[in-house]
């Protein structure tokens, strides 16, 4: 998870961008922070999906093989 300070800074830069615009340094900072945010989000989402187990109404495991393979490869490494 991204720190609250970084999230606040992302929002500050977004608001400034919409109102008065950003300097080149601020635009670079915004790009860097957005990239870091997306990497963190994707990692978190990947971890969540890899730990999901899907069951049908009868209680059979119907988790997609792709998810099972990702989970297994994560624990083998």
Backbone as XML, in Angstrom:
<?xml version="1.0"?>
<chain id="A" units="angstrom">
  <residue number="1" name="UNK">
    <atom name="N" x="0.834" y="-1.179" z="0.000"/>
    <atom name="CA" x="0.000" y="0.000" z="0.000"/>
    <atom name="C" x="0.879" y="1.242" z="0.000"/>
  </residue>
  <residue number="2" name="UNK">
    <atom name="N" x="0.449" y="2.205" z="-0.752"/>
    <atom name="CA" x="1.181" y="3.460" z="-0.838"/>
    <atom name="C" x="0.929" y="4.285" z="0.419"/>
  </residue>
  <residue number="3" name="UNK">
    <atom name="N" x="1.906" y="5.026" z="0.843"/>
    <atom name="CA" x="1.763" y="5.820" z="2.062"/>
    <atom name="C" x="0.727" y="6.930" z="1.846"/>
  </residue>
  <residue number="4" name="UNK">
    <atom name="N" x="0.062" y="7.336" z="2.927"/>
    <atom name="CA" x="-0.922" y="8.429" z="2.819"/>
    <atom name="C" x="-0.309" y="9.715" z="2.280"/>
  </residue>
  <residue number="5" name="UNK">
    <atom name="N" x="0.952" y="9.970" z="2.612"/>
    <atom name="CA" x="1.626" y="11.172" z="2.109"/>
    <atom name="C" x="1.726" y="11.154" z="0.587"/>
  </residue>
  <residue number="6" name="UNK">
    <atom name="N" x="2.079" y="9.984" z="0.046"/>
    <atom name="CA" x="2.207" y="9.879" z="-1.406"/>
    <atom name="C" x="0.844" y="9.982" z="-2.085"/>
  </residue>
  <residue number="7" name="UNK">
    <atom name="N" x="-0.181" y="9.369" z="-1.488"/>
    <atom name="CA" x="-1.531" y="9.477" z="-2.056"/>
    <atom name="C" x="-2.003" y="10.926" z="-2.041"/>
  </residue>
  <residue number="8" name="UNK">
    <atom name="N" x="-1.736" y="11.628" z="-0.952"/>
    <atom name="CA" x="-2.110" y="13.038" z="-0.885"/>
    <atom name="C" x="-1.378" y="13.848" z="-1.948"/>
  </residue>
  <residue number="9" name="UNK">
    <atom name="N" x="-0.109" y="13.543" z="-2.146"/>
    <atom name="CA" x="0.676" y="14.269" z="-3.153"/>
    <atom name="C" x="0.149" y="14.000" z="-4.562"/>
  </residue>
  <residue number="10" name="UNK">
    <atom name="N" x="-0.253" y="12.761" z="-4.841"/>
    <atom name="CA" x="-0.857" y="12.437" z="-6.144"/>
    <atom name="C" x="-2.095" y="13.289" z="-6.357"/>
  </residue>
  <residue number="11" name="UNK">
    <atom name="N" x="-2.928" y="13.386" z="-5.335"/>
    <atom name="CA" x="-4.155" y="14.172" z="-5.444"/>
    <atom name="C" x="-3.871" y="15.666" z="-5.587"/>
  </residue>
  <residue number="12" name="UNK">
    <atom name="N" x="-2.878" y="16.158" z="-4.850"/>
    <atom name="CA" x="-2.496" y="17.569" z="-4.972"/>
    <atom name="C" x="-2.065" y="17.893" z="-6.399"/>
  </residue>
  <residue number="13" name="UNK">
    <atom name="N" x="-1.219" y="17.027" z="-6.948"/>
    <atom name="CA" x="-0.725" y="17.258" z="-8.308"/>
    <atom name="C" x="-1.849" y="17.152" z="-9.332"/>
  </residue>
  <residue number="14" name="UNK">
    <atom name="N" x="-2.777" y="16.232" z="-9.123"/>
    <atom name="CA" x="-3.904" y="16.102" z="-10.047"/>
    <atom name="C" x="-4.769" y="17.359" z="-10.023"/>
  </residue>
  <residue number="15" name="UNK">
    <atom name="N" x="-5.036" y="17.861" z="-8.829"/>
    <atom name="CA" x="-5.843" y="19.081" z="-8.722"/>
    <atom name="C" x="-5.131" y="20.281" z="-9.332"/>
  </residue>
  <residue number="16" name="UNK">
    <atom name="N" x="-3.843" y="20.397" z="-9.075"/>
    <atom name="CA" x="-3.065" y="21.502" z="-9.624"/>
    <atom name="C" x="-3.023" y="21.403" z="-11.149"/>
  </residue>
  <residue number="17" name="UNK">
    <atom name="N" x="-2.908" y="20.190" z="-11.651"/>
    <atom name="CA" x="-2.879" y="19.983" z="-13.095"/>
    <atom name="C" x="-4.168" y="20.477" z="-13.747"/>
  </residue>
  <residue number="18" name="UNK">
    <atom name="N" x="-5.280" y="20.246" z="-13.081"/>
    <atom name="CA" x="-6.585" y="20.652" z="-13.625"/>
    <atom name="C" x="-6.810" y="22.155" z="-13.534"/>
  </residue>
  <residue number="19" name="UNK">
    <atom name="N" x="-6.184" y="22.811" z="-12.563"/>
    <atom name="CA" x="-6.437" y="24.238" z="-12.368"/>
    <atom name="C" x="-5.387" y="25.116" z="-13.043"/>
  </residue>
  <residue number="20" name="UNK">
    <atom name="N" x="-4.159" y="25.106" z="-12.537"/>
    <atom name="CA" x="-3.161" y="26.035" z="-13.068"/>
    <atom name="C" x="-2.072" y="25.368" z="-13.893"/>
  </residue>
  <residue number="21" name="UNK">
    <atom name="N" x="-2.034" y="24.067" z="-13.901"/>
    <atom name="CA" x="-1.018" y="23.349" z="-14.661"/>
    <atom name="C" x="0.191" y="23.015" z="-13.818"/>
  </residue>
  <residue number="22" name="UNK">
    <atom name="N" x="1.010" y="22.110" z="-14.341"/>
    <atom name="CA" x="2.184" y="21.632" z="-13.621"/>
    <atom name="C" x="3.466" y="22.075" z="-14.308"/>
  </residue>
  <residue number="23" name="UNK">
    <atom name="N" x="4.483" y="22.289" z="-13.492"/>
    <atom name="CA" x="5.811" y="22.544" z="-14.058"/>
    <atom name="C" x="6.348" y="21.204" z="-14.574"/>
  </residue>
  <residue number="24" name="UNK">
    <atom name="N" x="7.445" y="21.245" z="-15.295"/>
    <atom name="CA" x="8.003" y="19.999" z="-15.826"/>
    <atom name="C" x="8.454" y="19.080" z="-14.696"/>
  </residue>
  <residue number="25" name="UNK">
    <atom name="N" x="8.992" y="19.656" z="-13.629"/>
    <atom name="CA" x="9.411" y="18.847" z="-12.475"/>
    <atom name="C" x="8.208" y="18.181" z="-11.818"/>
  </residue>
  <residue number="26" name="UNK">
    <atom name="N" x="7.134" y="18.924" z="-11.674"/>
    <atom name="CA" x="5.920" y="18.372" z="-11.059"/>
    <atom name="C" x="5.300" y="17.292" z="-11.943"/>
  </residue>
  <residue number="27" name="UNK">
    <atom name="N" x="5.350" y="17.494" z="-13.250"/>
    <atom name="CA" x="4.808" y="16.494" z="-14.172"/>
    <atom name="C" x="5.610" y="15.194" z="-14.074"/>
  </residue>
  <residue number="28" name="UNK">
    <atom name="N" x="6.924" y="15.309" z="-13.954"/>
    <atom name="CA" x="7.767" y="14.117" z="-13.790"/>
    <atom name="C" x="7.458" y="13.414" z="-12.466"/>
  </residue>
  <residue number="29" name="UNK">
    <atom name="N" x="7.287" y="14.217" z="-11.409"/>
    <atom name="CA" x="6.952" y="13.652" z="-10.104"/>
    <atom name="C" x="5.602" y="12.935" z="-10.161"/>
  </residue>
  <residue number="30" name="UNK">
    <atom name="N" x="4.642" y="13.550" z="-10.839"/>
    <atom name="CA" x="3.305" y="12.953" z="-10.967"/>
    <atom name="C" x="3.386" y="11.619" z="-11.707"/>
  </residue>
  <residue number="31" name="UNK">
    <atom name="N" x="4.138" y="11.582" z="-12.783"/>
    <atom name="CA" x="4.301" y="10.349" z="-13.552"/>
    <atom name="C" x="4.936" y="9.255" z="-12.698"/>
  </residue>
  <residue number="32" name="UNK">
    <atom name="N" x="5.973" y="9.616" z="-11.944"/>
    <atom name="CA" x="6.653" y="8.655" z="-11.073"/>
    <atom name="C" x="5.706" y="8.127" z="-9.996"/>
  </residue>
  <residue number="33" name="UNK">
    <atom name="N" x="4.951" y="9.018" z="-9.370"/>
    <atom name="CA" x="4.024" y="8.599" z="-8.313"/>
    <atom name="C" x="2.899" y="7.734" z="-8.860"/>
  </residue>
  <residue number="34" name="UNK">
    <atom name="N" x="2.396" y="8.080" z="-10.015"/>
    <atom name="CA" x="1.331" y="7.274" z="-10.634"/>
    <atom name="C" x="1.844" y="5.874" z="-10.965"/>
  </residue>
  <residue number="35" name="UNK">
    <atom name="N" x="3.056" y="5.800" z="-11.485"/>
    <atom name="CA" x="3.645" y="4.498" z="-11.811"/>
    <atom name="C" x="3.792" y="3.648" z="-10.553"/>
  </residue>
  <residue number="36" name="UNK">
    <atom name="N" x="4.285" y="4.260" z="-9.495"/>
    <atom name="CA" x="4.442" y="3.543" z="-8.228"/>
    <atom name="C" x="3.081" y="3.079" z="-7.702"/>
  </residue>
  <residue number="37" name="UNK">
    <atom name="N" x="2.069" y="3.944" z="-7.809"/>
    <atom name="CA" x="0.719" y="3.586" z="-7.361"/>
    <atom name="C" x="0.192" y="2.383" z="-8.152"/>
  </residue>
  <residue number="38" name="UNK">
    <atom name="N" x="0.336" y="2.423" z="-9.463"/>
    <atom name="CA" x="-0.156" y="1.323" z="-10.293"/>
    <atom name="C" x="0.574" y="0.010" z="-9.999"/>
  </residue>
  <residue number="39" name="UNK">
    <atom name="N" x="1.876" y="0.068" z="-9.796"/>
    <atom name="CA" x="2.633" y="-1.141" z="-9.454"/>
    <atom name="C" x="2.140" y="-1.732" z="-8.140"/>
  </residue>
  <residue number="40" name="UNK">
    <atom name="N" x="1.898" y="-0.876" z="-7.164"/>
    <atom name="CA" x="1.405" y="-1.325" z="-5.863"/>
    <atom name="C" x="0.011" y="-1.923" z="-5.994"/>
  </residue>
  <residue number="41" name="UNK">
    <atom name="N" x="-0.858" y="-1.251" z="-6.753"/>
    <atom name="CA" x="-2.222" y="-1.738" z="-6.952"/>
    <atom name="C" x="-2.214" y="-3.092" z="-7.650"/>
  </residue>
  <residue number="42" name="UNK">
    <atom name="N" x="-1.447" y="-3.208" z="-8.715"/>
    <atom name="CA" x="-1.401" y="-4.466" z="-9.470"/>
    <atom name="C" x="-0.867" y="-5.615" z="-8.622"/>
  </residue>
  <residue number="43" name="UNK">
    <atom name="N" x="0.153" y="-5.344" z="-7.841"/>
    <atom name="CA" x="0.711" y="-6.366" z="-6.965"/>
    <atom name="C" x="-0.323" y="-6.831" z="-5.946"/>
  </residue>
  <residue number="44" name="UNK">
    <atom name="N" x="-1.022" y="-5.893" z="-5.363"/>
    <atom name="CA" x="-2.057" y="-6.217" z="-4.382"/>
    <atom name="C" x="-3.178" y="-7.022" z="-5.021"/>
  </residue>
  <residue number="45" name="UNK">
    <atom name="N" x="-3.606" y="-6.619" z="-6.213"/>
    <atom name="CA" x="-4.684" y="-7.322" z="-6.909"/>
    <atom name="C" x="-4.237" y="-8.735" z="-7.291"/>
  </residue>
  <residue number="46" name="UNK">
    <atom name="N" x="-3.002" y="-8.878" z="-7.758"/>
    <atom name="CA" x="-2.465" y="-10.184" z="-8.118"/>
    <atom name="C" x="-2.462" y="-11.106" z="-6.901"/>
  </residue>
  <residue number="47" name="UNK">
    <atom name="N" x="-2.005" y="-10.596" z="-5.754"/>
    <atom name="CA" x="-1.987" y="-11.391" z="-4.530"/>
    <atom name="C" x="-3.400" y="-11.816" z="-4.131"/>
  </residue>
  <residue number="48" name="UNK">
    <atom name="N" x="-4.346" y="-10.906" z="-4.261"/>
    <atom name="CA" x="-5.735" y="-11.216" z="-3.915"/>
    <atom name="C" x="-6.280" y="-12.315" z="-4.806"/>
  </residue>
  <residue number="49" name="UNK">
    <atom name="N" x="-6.083" y="-12.179" z="-6.102"/>
    <atom name="CA" x="-6.610" y="-13.166" z="-7.056"/>
    <atom name="C" x="-5.956" y="-14.527" z="-6.849"/>
  </residue>
  <residue number="50" name="UNK">
    <atom name="N" x="-4.655" y="-14.535" z="-6.599"/>
    <atom name="CA" x="-3.953" y="-15.804" z="-6.415"/>
    <atom name="C" x="-4.415" y="-16.550" z="-5.161"/>
  </residue>
  <residue number="51" name="UNK">
    <atom name="N" x="-5.014" y="-15.851" z="-4.221"/>
    <atom name="CA" x="-5.460" y="-16.490" z="-2.987"/>
    <atom name="C" x="-6.957" y="-16.767" z="-2.957"/>
  </residue>
  <residue number="52" name="UNK">
    <atom name="N" x="-7.630" y="-16.622" z="-4.095"/>
    <atom name="CA" x="-9.061" y="-16.887" z="-4.175"/>
    <atom name="C" x="-9.287" y="-18.345" z="-4.562"/>
  </residue>
  <residue number="53" name="UNK">
    <atom name="N" x="-10.252" y="-18.934" z="-3.921"/>
    <atom name="CA" x="-10.657" y="-20.296" z="-4.269"/>
    <atom name="C" x="-12.129" y="-20.211" z="-4.673"/>
  </residue>
  <residue number="54" name="UNK">
    <atom name="N" x="-12.437" y="-20.667" z="-5.888"/>
    <atom name="CA" x="-13.796" y="-20.573" z="-6.421"/>
    <atom name="C" x="-14.480" y="-21.930" z="-6.272"/>
  </residue>
  <residue number="55" name="UNK">
    <atom name="N" x="-15.661" y="-21.908" z="-5.658"/>
    <atom name="CA" x="-16.434" y="-23.133" z="-5.470"/>
    <atom name="C" x="-17.761" y="-23.014" z="-6.197"/>
  </residue>
  <residue number="56" name="UNK">
    <atom name="N" x="-18.213" y="-24.132" z="-6.811"/>
    <atom name="CA" x="-19.530" y="-24.140" z="-7.432"/>
    <atom name="C" x="-20.577" y="-24.439" z="-6.350"/>
  </residue>
  <residue number="57" name="UNK">
    <atom name="N" x="-21.867" y="-24.407" z="-6.697"/>
    <atom name="CA" x="-22.911" y="-24.633" z="-5.691"/>
    <atom name="C" x="-22.804" y="-25.975" z="-4.961"/>
  </residue>
  <residue number="58" name="UNK">
    <atom name="N" x="-22.198" y="-26.983" z="-5.589"/>
    <atom name="CA" x="-22.035" y="-28.282" z="-4.940"/>
    <atom name="C" x="-20.790" y="-28.340" z="-4.051"/>
  </residue>
  <residue number="59" name="UNK">
    <atom name="N" x="-19.994" y="-27.296" z="-4.059"/>
    <atom name="CA" x="-18.797" y="-27.256" z="-3.234"/>
    <atom name="C" x="-17.540" y="-27.751" z="-3.918"/>
  </residue>
  <residue number="60" name="UNK">
    <atom name="N" x="-17.604" y="-27.962" z="-5.231"/>
    <atom name="CA" x="-16.437" y="-28.407" z="-5.990"/>
    <atom name="C" x="-15.542" y="-27.210" z="-6.316"/>
  </residue>
  <residue number="61" name="UNK">
    <atom name="N" x="-14.257" y="-27.449" z="-6.248"/>
    <atom name="CA" x="-13.292" y="-26.405" z="-6.574"/>
    <atom name="C" x="-13.279" y="-26.195" z="-8.089"/>
  </residue>
  <residue number="62" name="UNK">
    <atom name="N" x="-13.673" y="-25.010" z="-8.540"/>
    <atom name="CA" x="-13.687" y="-24.685" z="-9.965"/>
    <atom name="C" x="-12.780" y="-23.475" z="-10.249"/>
  </residue>
  <residue number="63" name="UNK">
    <atom name="N" x="-11.764" y="-23.324" z="-9.415"/>
    <atom name="CA" x="-10.815" y="-22.239" z="-9.609"/>
    <atom name="C" x="-10.136" y="-22.417" z="-10.960"/>
  </residue>
  <residue number="64" name="UNK">
    <atom name="N" x="-10.049" y="-21.352" z="-11.767"/>
    <atom name="CA" x="-9.378" y="-21.474" z="-13.068"/>
    <atom name="C" x="-7.939" y="-21.972" z="-12.932"/>
  </residue>
  <residue number="65" name="UNK">
    <atom name="N" x="-7.528" y="-22.806" z="-13.881"/>
    <atom name="CA" x="-6.182" y="-23.379" z="-13.853"/>
    <atom name="C" x="-5.102" y="-22.299" z="-13.856"/>
  </residue>
  <residue number="66" name="UNK">
    <atom name="N" x="-5.360" y="-21.213" z="-14.553"/>
    <atom name="CA" x="-4.375" y="-20.141" z="-14.621"/>
    <atom name="C" x="-4.093" y="-19.581" z="-13.224"/>
  </residue>
  <residue number="67" name="UNK">
    <atom name="N" x="-5.134" y="-19.468" z="-12.407"/>
    <atom name="CA" x="-4.971" y="-18.968" z="-11.043"/>
    <atom name="C" x="-4.240" y="-20.002" z="-10.193"/>
  </residue>
  <residue number="68" name="UNK">
    <atom name="N" x="-4.613" y="-21.263" z="-10.341"/>
    <atom name="CA" x="-3.931" y="-22.327" z="-9.594"/>
    <atom name="C" x="-2.454" y="-22.377" z="-9.954"/>
  </residue>
  <residue number="69" name="UNK">
    <atom name="N" x="-2.137" y="-22.273" z="-11.243"/>
    <atom name="CA" x="-0.749" y="-22.304" z="-11.695"/>
    <atom name="C" x="0.041" y="-21.127" z="-11.125"/>
  </residue>
  <residue number="70" name="UNK">
    <atom name="N" x="-0.570" y="-19.941" z="-11.126"/>
    <atom name="CA" x="0.101" y="-18.754" z="-10.577"/>
    <atom name="C" x="0.361" y="-18.935" z="-9.095"/>
  </residue>
  <residue number="71" name="UNK">
    <atom name="N" x="-0.604" y="-19.482" z="-8.380"/>
    <atom name="CA" x="-0.456" y="-19.711" z="-6.941"/>
    <atom name="C" x="0.669" y="-20.719" z="-6.683"/>
  </residue>
  <residue number="72" name="UNK">
    <atom name="N" x="0.672" y="-21.809" z="-7.443"/>
    <atom name="CA" x="1.685" y="-22.844" z="-7.263"/>
    <atom name="C" x="3.096" y="-22.342" z="-7.603"/>
  </residue>
  <residue number="73" name="UNK">
    <atom name="N" x="3.217" y="-21.575" z="-8.669"/>
    <atom name="CA" x="4.532" y="-21.074" z="-9.055"/>
    <atom name="C" x="5.058" y="-20.066" z="-8.032"/>
  </residue>
  <residue number="74" name="UNK">
    <atom name="N" x="4.153" y="-19.345" z="-7.405"/>
    <atom name="CA" x="4.558" y="-18.371" z="-6.391"/>
    <atom name="C" x="5.155" y="-19.087" z="-5.174"/>
  </residue>
  <residue number="75" name="UNK">
    <atom name="N" x="4.538" y="-20.193" z="-4.772"/>
    <atom name="CA" x="5.001" y="-20.901" z="-3.593"/>
    <atom name="C" x="6.195" y="-21.803" z="-3.877"/>
  </residue>
  <residue number="76" name="UNK">
    <atom name="N" x="6.418" y="-22.132" z="-5.148"/>
    <atom name="CA" x="7.578" y="-22.963" z="-5.495"/>
    <atom name="C" x="8.853" y="-22.138" z="-5.576"/>
  </residue>
  <residue number="77" name="UNK">
    <atom name="N" x="8.711" y="-20.846" z="-5.838"/>
    <atom name="CA" x="9.898" y="-19.979" z="-5.978"/>
    <atom name="C" x="10.424" y="-19.507" z="-4.662"/>
  </residue>
</chain>
